[in-house]
Amino acid sequence: MDKQEQILNERKKFFKIILLIAFGVLFYMFVSDKEYIQWAYSIVKPLLHAFIIAYLLNPLVKLITKHLKLSKHLSIILLILLLLAFIFFMFYVVIPNLASNVISLINNFPDIDSITSSIDNFFDKYVDDRITEMIRKNSNNIIAMSIEKGKTILTDFLQGFINKTLYFTTSIINLLISLIIAIYMILDKDDLCARLKRLIYAFFRKSAADYIFEIGNKSNDAFISYFTGKLLDSSIIGLLSLIFFTIAGVPYGSVLALIIGITNMIEYFGPFIGAIPAIIITLFTDLPKTIWVGIIILALQQFDGLFLGPKIIGKKVGLRAFWVVIAVIIGGSLFGVSGMILGVPSTVLIKNLVEEAVDKRLKVKGLAKLEVDKLKK
């Protein structure tokens, strides 16, 4: 290499470093300013939502194509018709019923005197007089403070729920735009994936590109299998909750069933998170039915944990309870509710990748028989 060529290479390295520093400064300025982030997110939001919709609908398209022996175009048309029927059912049957229940619950929320009177009547009827008198002497202030606090929390929660519902209804146009883009994504999925493969193989070594696609395939399997199973499991639990609440005559059963079904998407903590508002609502609206609500939720939790969950999800989680709790806590602290839901499948993926890497390293060292079960004391 002559001197002139060496100088050119040094200049190239220098300009690369300058460009890298400039890119880093611009990236920091962009990230540190929330207005820029909101502006960028407003641009990519329809595409991001379209990708999520396409990602979730693609397995349904495959299912329809496989079992009904239809082409991809006809499968998408059938799926669109089913989605429109579902949206119509939600907007004309489910959402009005939920909205009326929520509004009725807020308007008819009892005051302190009526709830205190209900509690007194309950103790007079079911508890010994001496115990009742002792409780009354020591708990009047606590009851009053708890009721006020509970009413505030419940009102904020339900108001937030209504606001989210109204926001969803006002954003229906954006949702339809994202749905249209998602349909085109599903139709052109093979072409998009092929172009992505060409791009990755062009700028990465073949071994690195192969590993990237291996991780991508495993990520897709982990997330799709987990979410489809968990969504079905939570839908069944929500429906069973609605049926049992209706049979037991629990007030606002549809609202309680919706809360339990949605929170059931969160592993381990979900049933407890859903049980708290359900019990509080029943406690303030129909005190004697609180026991029935607690029994129904406890029975459904046991049914889900011991039978339904393992039957539907099977070994798709494959994590010990400790790691599930850690995944939910860390995911929730970083990304809120979305992180609590995404934390478990993400941890499953990381666990599988780490275990595969460990297995390969142990085989290279001639320690393939060094298995976890054999190392347990």
VOGU-3710 file (C-alpha; in Angstrom, 3 decimals, decimal comma):
1> mdkqeqilne> 0,000/0,000/0,000  1,600/3,284/-1,121  1,579/6,487/0,913  -1,203/8,188/-1,092  -3,567/5,235/-0,678  -2,810/5,137/3,048  -3,662/8,847/3,326  -6,994/8,245/1,512  -7,881/5,405/3,878  -7,095/7,572/6,888
11> rkkffkiill> -9,280/10,335/5,476  -12,124/7,856/4,954  -11,805/6,677/8,544  -11,767/10,286/9,756  -14,914/11,183/7,785  -16,634/8,020/9,050  -15,865/9,026/12,629  -17,149/12,583/11,994  -20,352/11,234/10,423  -20,827/8,823/13,321
21> iafgvlfymf> -20,401/11,620/15,875  -22,758/13,903/13,929  -25,344/11,122/13,710  -25,002/10,499/17,450  -25,509/14,195/18,264  -28,546/14,462/15,977  -29,999/11,258/17,409  -29,531/12,550/20,971  -31,160/15,889/20,063  -34,039/14,035/18,464
31> vsdkeyiqwa> -34,570/11,641/21,381  -34,230/14,329/24,058  -36,998/16,456/22,505  -40,463/15,000/23,046  -41,978/17,103/20,265  -39,710/15,459/17,693  -40,597/12,028/19,020  -44,322/12,792/18,860  -43,914/14,186/15,346  -42,044/11,074/14,167
41> ysivkpllha> -44,527/8,775/15,901  -47,484/10,567/14,273  -45,919/9,798/10,874  -45,144/6,121/11,468  -48,193/5,399/13,681  -50,493/4,248/10,829  -47,729/1,975/9,496  -46,936/0,654/12,966  -50,593/-0,084/13,675  -50,945/-1,653/10,227
51> fiiayllnpl> -47,975/-3,931/10,916  -49,445/-5,039/14,263  -52,841/-5,713/12,651  -51,235/-7,613/9,757  -49,076/-9,594/12,165  -52,105/-10,638/14,230  -54,400/-11,327/11,244  -51,910/-13,280/9,150  -52,291/-16,507/11,220  -56,083/-16,279/10,756
61> vklitkhlkl> -55,622/-15,893/7,001  -53,375/-18,973/6,997  -55,943/-20,890/9,058  -58,804/-20,020/6,697  -56,689/-20,794/3,629  -55,619/-24,166/5,014  -58,926/-25,477/6,364  -61,385/-23,985/3,853  -59,085/-24,555/0,847  -59,459/-20,951/-0,309
71> skhlsiilli> -56,997/-18,668/-2,050  -55,287/-15,933/-0,053  -57,473/-13,237/-1,655  -60,719/-15,047/-0,817  -59,465/-15,798/2,705  -58,763/-12,099/3,276  -62,217/-11,137/1,942  -63,869/-13,673/4,265  -61,789/-12,426/7,199  -62,760/-8,808/6,436
81> llllafiffm> -66,446/-9,762/6,430  -66,007/-11,530/9,773  -64,202/-8,479/11,197  -66,950/-6,140/9,989  -69,565/-8,394/11,592  -67,550/-8,407/14,831  -67,157/-4,596/14,782  -70,896/-4,190/14,120  -71,680/-6,508/17,046  -69,282/-4,621/19,334
91> fyvvipnlas> -70,597/-1,140/18,466  -74,300/-1,962/18,447  -74,529/-4,554/21,220  -71,509/-4,835/23,510  -70,205/-1,246/23,800  -73,655/0,379/24,388  -74,376/-2,202/27,082  -71,007/-1,631/28,731  -71,342/2,141/28,472  -74,791/2,111/30,069
101> nvislinnfp> -73,519/-0,133/32,865  -70,503/2,091/33,519  -72,600/5,290/33,524  -75,208/3,665/35,756  -72,504/2,479/38,137  -71,010/5,969/38,448  -74,402/7,684/38,829  -75,729/5,155/41,334  -72,571/4,903/43,378  -73,784/4,922/46,989
111> didsitssid> -72,713/7,512/49,520  -70,965/6,836/52,817  -74,137/6,725/54,896  -75,865/4,120/52,743  -72,807/1,867/52,604  -72,219/2,196/56,339  -75,878/1,293/56,875  -75,502/-1,743/54,606  -72,431/-2,873/56,514  -74,252/-2,413/59,839
121> nffdkyvddr> -77,217/-4,462/58,574  -74,844/-7,166/57,375  -73,122/-7,390/60,767  -76,471/-7,310/62,594  -77,702/-10,213/60,526  -74,643/-12,437/60,269  -72,215/-11,464/63,074  -72,401/-11,746/66,849  -73,569/-8,544/68,640  -70,425/-8,183/70,773
131> itemirknsn> -68,137/-8,482/67,737  -70,361/-6,054/65,830  -70,177/-3,439/68,593  -66,393/-3,769/68,823  -65,996/-3,360/65,065  -68,291/-0,319/65,016  -66,323/1,441/67,750  -62,956/1,007/66,068  -63,697/1,161/62,364  -66,144/3,998/61,609
141> niiamsiekg> -63,420/6,422/60,564  -61,530/3,729/58,653  -64,679/2,737/56,769  -65,428/6,339/55,851  -61,899/6,992/54,625  -61,767/3,697/52,722  -65,094/4,348/51,000  -64,045/7,838/49,901  -60,703/6,560/48,633  -62,310/3,600/46,903
151> ktiltdflqg> -64,911/5,828/45,276  -62,194/8,149/43,947  -60,100/5,274/42,573  -63,113/3,567/41,024  -64,422/6,784/39,446  -60,997/7,565/37,958  -60,679/4,031/36,614  -64,123/4,006/35,012  -63,696/7,528/33,668  -60,419/6,471/32,085
161> finktlyftt> -62,170/3,466/30,599  -64,873/5,694/29,085  -62,287/8,132/27,732  -60,365/5,310/26,089  -63,576/4,018/24,540  -64,493/7,465/23,234  -60,955/7,958/21,927  -61,206/4,629/20,120  -64,510/5,575/18,497  -63,150/8,957/17,345
171> siinllisli> -60,058/7,244/15,885  -62,037/4,790/13,761  -60,892/6,472/10,514  -57,229/5,969/11,407  -58,012/2,378/12,326  -59,649/1,784/8,947  -56,625/3,301/7,176  -54,313/1,013/9,148  -56,573/-1,950/8,352  -56,392/-1,199/4,611
181> iaiymildkd> -52,588/-0,939/4,788  -52,494/-4,184/6,792  -54,490/-5,985/4,090  -51,954/-4,929/1,458  -49,153/-6,019/3,784  -50,686/-9,487/4,061  -51,185/-9,698/0,293  -47,574/-8,635/-0,384  -46,069/-10,479/2,597  -44,037/-12,932/0,504
191> dlcarlkrli> -42,623/-10,151/-1,675  -41,782/-7,964/1,349  -40,096/-10,852/3,160  -38,083/-11,785/0,049  -36,837/-8,207/-0,350  -35,959/-8,041/3,344  -33,932/-11,243/3,008  -32,042/-9,820/0,019  -31,294/-6,653/1,977  -29,995/-8,503/5,046
201> yaffrksaad> -27,898/-10,979/3,048  -26,449/-8,040/1,071  -25,157/-6,154/4,129  -24,352/-9,000/6,565  -22,163/-12,064/6,466  -24,057/-15,220/5,516  -23,617/-16,758/8,981  -24,859/-13,542/10,642  -27,811/-13,277/8,230  -28,744/-16,927/8,868
211> yifeignksn> -28,665/-16,274/12,609  -30,831/-13,141/12,228  -33,514/-15,111/10,374  -33,267/-17,961/12,871  -33,967/-15,529/15,716  -36,757/-13,928/13,662  -38,478/-17,270/13,076  -38,199/-18,251/16,726  -39,475/-14,847/17,842  -42,461/-15,148/15,527
221> dafisyftgk> -43,276/-18,661/16,786  -42,925/-17,625/20,436  -45,094/-14,499/20,190  -47,801/-15,846/17,874  -48,272/-19,134/19,719  -48,304/-17,421/23,110  -50,657/-14,566/22,193  -53,160/-16,701/20,286  -53,305/-19,150/23,177  -53,488/-16,437/25,844
231> lldssiigll> -56,135/-14,476/23,929  -58,320/-17,576/23,596  -57,761/-18,447/27,257  -58,667/-14,928/28,452  -61,737/-14,780/26,189  -63,038/-18,047/27,670  -62,397/-16,841/31,232  -64,163/-13,536/30,489  -67,156/-15,335/28,960  -67,394/-17,769/31,883
241> slifftiagv> -67,205/-14,821/34,292  -70,104/-13,144/32,493  -72,188/-16,339/32,598  -71,589/-17,003/36,299  -72,072/-13,346/37,297  -75,374/-13,313/35,401  -76,538/-16,541/37,070  -75,562/-15,198/40,513  -77,321/-11,886/39,813  -74,153/-9,838/40,371
251> pygsvlalii> -74,706/-6,180/39,418  -72,724/-4,817/36,443  -71,608/-8,317/35,536  -70,597/-7,342/31,982  -68,192/-4,664/33,268  -66,682/-7,047/35,816  -66,318/-9,820/33,210  -64,595/-7,416/30,799  -62,118/-6,339/33,500  -61,352/-9,949/34,428
261> gitnmieyfg> -60,968/-11,040/30,785  -58,586/-8,196/29,907  -56,411/-8,458/33,021  -56,185/-12,238/32,570  -53,804/-11,531/29,654  -51,153/-10,746/32,300  -49,518/-13,873/33,689  -49,820/-14,563/37,438  -50,659/-10,988/38,466  -53,559/-10,576/36,016
271> pfigaipaii> -56,193/-12,548/37,970  -55,393/-10,629/41,162  -55,390/-7,268/39,357  -58,805/-8,071/37,859  -60,224/-9,389/41,117  -59,550/-6,190/43,099  -61,807/-3,774/41,127  -64,440/-6,491/40,682  -64,677/-7,074/44,431  -64,586/-3,333/45,218
281> itlftdlpkt> -67,408/-2,585/42,747  -69,570/-5,369/44,182  -68,689/-4,360/47,740  -70,045/-0,860/47,121  -73,101/-1,870/45,068  -74,367/-5,158/46,517  -72,481/-6,179/49,666  -73,889/-9,737/50,114  -72,948/-10,601/46,500  -69,277/-9,816/47,234
291> iwvgiiilal> -68,804/-13,305/48,661  -70,212/-14,837/45,465  -67,939/-12,686/43,314  -64,910/-13,775/45,338  -65,900/-17,457/45,095  -66,510/-17,225/41,317  -63,194/-15,455/40,657  -61,267/-17,900/42,869  -62,884/-20,898/41,156  -62,154/-19,494/37,687
301> qqfdglflgp> -58,537/-18,780/38,668  -58,068/-22,363/39,792  -59,789/-23,700/36,672  -57,598/-21,518/34,463  -54,341/-22,265/36,274  -54,818/-26,008/36,670  -56,720/-26,987/33,512  -57,614/-24,380/30,877  -54,276/-22,514/30,715  -52,076/-25,642/30,443
311> kiigkkvglr> -54,547/-27,176/27,961  -54,549/-24,167/25,582  -51,099/-22,677/26,055  -49,408/-25,956/26,971  -45,649/-25,673/27,200  -45,474/-22,447/25,190  -44,460/-20,500/28,298  -42,000/-23,027/29,683  -40,819/-20,715/32,466  -40,581/-21,315/36,166
321> afwvviavii> -42,800/-19,134/38,329  -39,814/-17,057/39,500  -38,896/-16,007/35,942  -42,510/-15,255/35,046  -42,789/-12,911/38,037  -39,475/-11,233/37,138  -40,582/-10,847/33,491  -43,899/-9,239/34,479  -42,311/-6,880/37,031  -39,493/-5,704/34,745
331> ggslfgvsgm> -41,774/-5,440/31,703  -44,348/-3,487/33,678  -41,777/-1,091/35,141  -40,358/-0,352/31,668  -43,438/-0,295/29,422  -46,495/-0,398/31,679  -49,339/-2,804/30,900  -47,935/-3,597/27,433  -44,640/-4,565/29,056  -46,426/-6,836/31,533
341> ilgvpstvli> -48,060/-8,674/28,625  -44,982/-8,741/26,364  -42,550/-9,558/29,169  -43,361/-13,277/29,356  -42,988/-14,234/25,648  -39,880/-12,026/25,415  -38,341/-13,839/28,380  -39,285/-17,207/26,845  -37,467/-16,235/23,649  -34,366/-15,019/25,517
351> knlveeavdk> -34,366/-18,196/27,653  -34,522/-20,456/24,596  -31,732/-18,560/22,807  -29,480/-18,620/25,888  -30,125/-22,340/26,439  -29,260/-23,122/22,809  -26,028/-21,120/23,078  -25,141/-22,903/26,334  -25,868/-26,320/24,769  -23,575/-25,549/21,826
361> rlkvkglakl> -20,761/-24,404/24,112  -21,095/-27,485/26,315  -20,989/-29,789/23,269  -17,788/-28,091/22,085  -16,256/-28,703/25,538  -17,450/-32,319/25,621  -19,908/-31,625/28,455  -23,156/-32,326/26,618  -24,351/-34,617/29,443  -24,210/-31,726/31,912
371> evdklkk> -27,982/-31,266/32,127  -29,978/-29,139/34,560  -31,894/-32,067/36,080  -28,665/-33,899/36,839  -27,177/-30,837/38,544  -30,121/-30,421/40,933  -29,361/-31,559/44,438
//
